[in-house]
Structures are given as C-alpha cells and as structure tokens.
Amino acid sequence: MTIKPLADRVLIQPAAAEEKTASGIIIPDSAKEKPLKGEVKAVGQGTKDEEMVVKAGDQVLYGKYAGTELELDGVKYLIMRQSDILAVI
C-alpha cells in the first residue's frame, strides 16, 4: 500500500534520533529528542492558493510538534501541511 497526500499535505520520513552524544554517552529511549528533520517521500497536488514548493527527495526541517504520526509496514512517517515545513536543506 502506498500513501498519496492530498491538497497541500506532505509525507515525511523523520531522520533517526541520535543514539550517542559526541563524547560517546549512549542516550536512553526516554531521553531522546524528537528529530526535527526528515526526507520528503510524497507530496500532494497543492491547492489553487498554495503551489507545492517541496518535492519528493528533499531534506526538510519542521517544527517540533508539527504533523501527525503514522506507521506503515513498520516504518514511521509524519504527514503535515507544507506550511508546517520551516526550510529545505
């Protein structure tokens, strides 16, 4: 099954959370911060008022609480509006 976002929505696969600090300390799951960047996997068609700027394959930064989490075939994704994306890396 594939996911096709509608309107101005974007499907993002978040980057993996860091497992260790620079000094080698292992970070437990309870202390890991939610990643704020990821890769765009699919985009909607846009709306008449908002043209889609991002495309599949773009690396993006987004807000800490942006989007809705979903899981498909064991892979976690976020789906959010294009306006929730802060920047393209």
C-alpha positions in Angstrom: 0.0 0.0 0.0 1.3 3.5 -0.8 0.3 6.8 0.7 -0.6 9.7 -1.6 -1.1 13.0 0.3 -4.0 15.2 -0.7 -4.0 19.0 -1.3 -1.1 20.8 0.4 -0.1 17.8 2.6 3.4 16.3 2.6 4.6 12.8 3.7 7.9 12.9 5.6 10.1 10.1 6.9 11.8 11.5 10.0 15.6 11.2 10.4 16.7 8.6 13.0 17.2 10.0 16.5 20.8 10.2 17.7 21.9 7.1 19.7 25.0 8.6 21.3 26.4 12.0 22.2 29.7 13.4 20.8 31.5 12.1 23.8 30.2 8.5 23.4 27.4 8.5 26.0 24.5 6.3 25.0 21.2 8.1 25.1 18.2 6.0 26.5 15.0 6.0 24.6 13.2 8.0 27.2 15.7 10.9 26.8 15.9 11.0 23.0 14.6 14.2 21.4 12.2 14.0 18.6 14.0 14.6 15.3 13.3 17.9 13.6 14.4 17.0 10.1 13.5 14.3 7.6 13.1 13.4 3.9 10.0 14.2 1.9 8.6 10.9 0.5 5.4 12.2 -1.3 3.6 15.4 -1.9 0.0 16.4 -2.7 -1.1 18.4 -5.8 -1.3 21.7 -3.9 -4.3 24.0 -3.8 -5.3 26.9 -6.0 -4.0 29.2 -3.3 -0.8 27.3 -2.5 1.6 25.9 -5.0 3.8 23.0 -3.9 7.4 24.1 -3.4 8.8 20.9 -1.9 9.2 17.7 -3.9 10.0 14.0 -3.1 13.6 13.5 -2.0 14.0 17.0 -0.4 15.6 17.1 3.1 13.5 19.4 5.3 13.3 21.0 8.7 10.0 21.1 10.5 8.6 22.2 13.9 8.9 20.1 17.0 5.1 19.3 17.2 4.3 19.5 13.5 2.3 16.8 11.7 0.5 13.6 12.5 2.5 10.4 13.2 1.6 7.3 11.3 3.2 3.9 10.7 3.1 1.8 7.5 4.8 -1.6 7.2 6.9 -0.9 10.3 8.2 2.5 9.0 7.2 5.7 10.9 6.1 8.7 8.9 4.7 12.2 9.5 2.1 13.8 7.4 1.8 17.6 7.6 0.8 20.7 5.7 3.5 22.2 3.5 3.2 25.4 5.6 4.5 23.4 8.7 7.8 22.9 6.9 10.4 25.5 8.0 13.2 25.1 5.5 14.6 22.8 2.8 18.2 21.7 3.5 
